[in-house]
Amino acid sequence: MAGSPENPSDADLLRAFARGDAAAFQTLYERHRAFVLRVALRFGGRDPNDAHDVLQDTFTWLIRKAPEIELQHRLSTLLYPVARHLAADRRRRTARQPVPLEAVDEPTADLPGDDEGLRDWLGGLSPNHQEVVGLRYEDGLSLEEIAAALEVPLGTVKSRLHHALRILRERHGVDEPDA
């Protein structure tokens, strides 16, 4: 899983950061920022302030845990459950609080695009099926990385993806979400 000097792997960068290389952390942040924001928006709601808070909390967690981490997959595989949990937790907490009017229409120019077409296309699938399809086709994770991110067996990921694609094929008459 070692990268080249021009393009170091996440594992190489994480080890360098754990040794004190701040530039390595900056590279990891730039690589995975949009992914963490997408997860935050997917599980935490559409509030860009909450998504940025989840982003900050996720990378704060990474800073604390970096010396202990030995990556087996891409860093996004490790960050996914952290960001998902933090986003869902933030959504539960903020659901109990009133939203000030001035916060409703915040600009979202720096947030990654959320493919509403894909969301509509996946409507009606169970949350587990939507999650696996989103990780595979929207986030580009391999089946093994999805299994690691969700902490489920590879067979479960394959089964969920197979069933989701079968449902989508029957409903829409196509094989792939990007078709």
PAKE-727096 format. One record per residue (C-alpha): residue in three letters; x, y, z. Coordinates in Angstrom, 3 decimals. Layout:
N
ALA;X;Y;Z
...
! end
This chain:
179
MET;0.000;0.000;0.000
ALA;3.030;2.255;-0.318
GLY;2.778;5.158;-2.700
SER;5.385;6.827;-4.818
PRO;7.365;9.863;-3.628
GLU;5.261;12.062;-5.959
ASN;2.005;10.532;-4.754
PRO;2.377;9.049;-1.278
SER;-0.306;6.675;-0.035
ASP;-2.646;7.594;2.786
ALA;-0.759;5.152;5.025
ASP;2.582;6.834;4.215
LEU;1.103;10.263;4.897
LEU;-0.527;9.139;8.130
ARG;2.783;7.696;9.379
ALA;4.569;10.936;8.413
PHE;1.954;13.002;10.223
ALA;2.254;10.786;13.320
ARG;5.990;11.644;13.253
GLY;5.126;15.359;13.216
ASP;4.937;16.244;9.490
ALA;2.183;18.886;9.294
ALA;2.355;18.968;5.480
ALA;1.400;15.271;5.435
PHE;-1.718;16.066;7.451
GLN;-2.570;18.924;5.081
THR;-2.363;16.526;2.124
LEU;-4.608;13.994;3.878
TYR;-7.068;16.752;4.713
GLU;-7.176;17.989;1.120
ARG;-7.630;14.437;-0.213
HIS;-10.485;13.526;2.110
ARG;-12.202;16.830;2.940
ALA;-14.877;16.572;0.231
PHE;-15.594;12.931;1.128
VAL;-16.112;13.762;4.822
LEU;-18.351;16.712;3.907
ARG;-20.476;14.442;1.662
VAL;-20.868;11.957;4.514
ALA;-21.714;14.787;6.913
LEU;-24.392;16.091;4.569
ARG;-25.724;12.609;3.842
PHE;-26.187;11.689;7.509
GLY;-26.380;15.047;9.250
GLY;-28.745;17.042;7.090
ARG;-28.229;19.931;4.717
ASP;-26.893;22.549;7.152
PRO;-23.435;23.577;5.902
ASN;-22.430;24.772;9.379
ASP;-23.151;21.347;10.829
ALA;-21.285;19.672;7.962
HIS;-18.230;21.829;8.616
ASP;-18.422;21.055;12.329
VAL;-18.492;17.337;11.517
LEU;-15.519;17.847;9.198
GLN;-13.583;19.545;11.978
ASP;-14.563;16.922;14.556
THR;-13.625;14.078;12.205
PHE;-10.159;15.447;11.534
THR;-9.699;16.293;15.213
TRP;-10.401;12.621;15.922
LEU;-7.814;11.683;13.288
ILE;-5.204;13.961;14.860
ARG;-5.724;12.290;18.249
LYS;-5.722;8.742;16.863
ALA;-3.018;9.058;14.169
PRO;-0.189;7.461;16.183
GLU;-2.317;4.356;16.857
ILE;-3.679;3.840;13.332
GLU;-2.314;1.245;10.932
LEU;-4.288;1.625;7.709
GLN;-5.431;-1.491;5.882
HIS;-7.385;0.448;3.207
ARG;-7.749;4.052;2.083
LEU;-8.197;6.604;4.819
SER;-11.768;7.269;3.658
THR;-12.633;3.748;4.807
LEU;-11.554;4.666;8.328
LEU;-13.084;8.156;8.284
TYR;-16.496;7.029;7.023
PRO;-17.873;5.507;10.255
VAL;-16.387;8.352;12.307
ALA;-17.973;11.068;10.156
ARG;-21.238;9.127;9.892
HIS;-21.515;8.769;13.658
LEU;-20.572;12.393;14.326
ALA;-23.048;13.655;11.702
ALA;-25.915;11.544;13.014
ASP;-25.125;12.586;16.585
ARG;-25.036;16.272;15.599
ARG;-28.333;15.895;13.723
ARG;-29.992;14.392;16.801
ARG;-28.676;17.186;19.026
THR;-29.570;20.040;16.687
ALA;-33.036;18.615;15.972
ARG;-33.937;19.598;19.518
GLN;-32.767;23.195;19.030
PRO;-34.554;25.950;17.109
VAL;-32.758;27.107;13.963
PRO;-32.137;30.877;13.777
LEU;-33.598;32.438;10.627
GLU;-30.284;33.952;9.537
ALA;-28.746;30.449;9.376
VAL;-31.314;29.008;6.986
ASP;-29.916;30.211;3.662
GLU;-26.164;29.947;4.224
PRO;-24.118;29.743;1.013
THR;-22.874;26.262;0.207
ALA;-20.376;27.046;-2.558
ASP;-17.540;25.197;-0.848
LEU;-19.601;22.087;-0.111
PRO;-19.271;19.109;-2.431
GLY;-22.174;18.617;-4.807
ASP;-24.837;16.189;-3.770
ASP;-26.249;14.436;-6.789
GLU;-29.961;14.912;-6.222
GLY;-30.602;12.749;-9.293
LEU;-28.835;9.845;-7.617
ARG;-30.764;10.444;-4.382
ASP;-34.056;10.411;-6.307
TRP;-32.953;7.329;-8.232
LEU;-32.193;5.464;-4.991
GLY;-35.459;6.486;-3.340
GLY;-37.373;3.516;-2.060
LEU;-34.304;1.409;-1.295
SER;-33.698;0.521;2.332
PRO;-31.141;2.680;4.168
ASN;-28.647;-0.232;4.128
HIS;-29.019;-0.617;0.365
GLN;-28.764;3.133;-0.226
GLU;-25.635;3.290;1.908
VAL;-23.850;0.500;0.008
VAL;-24.832;1.892;-3.407
GLY;-23.754;5.405;-2.359
LEU;-20.393;4.218;-1.067
ARG;-19.776;2.179;-4.210
TYR;-20.968;4.518;-6.937
GLU;-20.924;7.993;-5.386
ASP;-17.803;7.642;-3.235
GLY;-15.952;5.060;-5.354
LEU;-15.055;2.644;-2.553
SER;-14.206;-0.956;-3.387
LEU;-16.340;-3.748;-1.934
GLU;-13.585;-4.564;0.551
GLU;-13.368;-0.919;1.609
ILE;-17.141;-0.734;2.053
ALA;-17.040;-3.840;4.250
ALA;-14.287;-2.276;6.349
ALA;-16.063;1.097;6.581
LEU;-19.362;-0.481;7.622
GLU;-17.668;-3.125;9.761
VAL;-19.660;-5.910;8.120
PRO;-18.522;-9.048;6.274
LEU;-17.655;-8.730;2.589
GLY;-20.478;-11.161;1.783
THR;-22.981;-8.797;3.393
VAL;-21.776;-5.932;1.206
LYS;-21.998;-8.106;-1.911
SER;-25.481;-9.261;-0.969
ARG;-26.748;-5.747;-0.239
LEU;-25.291;-4.403;-3.474
HIS;-26.677;-7.316;-5.494
HIS;-30.168;-6.874;-4.048
ALA;-30.089;-3.095;-4.451
LEU;-29.030;-3.371;-8.096
ARG;-31.700;-6.004;-8.733
ILE;-34.367;-3.692;-7.284
LEU;-33.053;-0.748;-9.310
ARG;-32.856;-2.856;-12.467
GLU;-36.468;-3.943;-12.033
ARG;-37.640;-0.425;-11.235
HIS;-35.611;1.500;-13.827
GLY;-34.632;-1.112;-16.402
VAL;-30.865;-0.418;-16.162
ASP;-27.860;-2.174;-14.614
GLU;-25.748;0.627;-13.112
PRO;-26.703;3.802;-11.210
ASP;-24.580;5.898;-13.584
ALA;-26.154;4.395;-16.701
! end
